[in-house]
Amino acid sequence: MITEDKLNEFRVSGELVRVVRDNIESNDVKGIVVAWDDEIVLVRRPNKRVVKLSRAYQYIAASEDRPTIVD
């Protein structure tokens, strides 16, 4: 689970994040962190839609290489 501090860093900087949900790269969500609570993170996608995502997913900077997920 991503920490409050890391989410706040992403929100304040306005940096584009990549949310890795599974092994399929096309299922990744890219956007800007808007808000969060104990279970959910709101991410604004480039098309201005807001997506509610679980905090259990992996959040990384979009500029970083995509990690591989081992099931």
Number of C-alpha atoms within 10 A of each C-alpha: 11 14 9 11 9 11 18 15 12 18 18 11 10 13 16 20 24 22 23 21 18 15 13 10 13 9 11 15 19 19 23 24 26 17 14 18 10 10 11 15 21 18 25 20 16 11 7 10 9 16 16 13 16 18 19 12 15 16 20 20 16 16 10 9 9 14 11 11 11 6 5
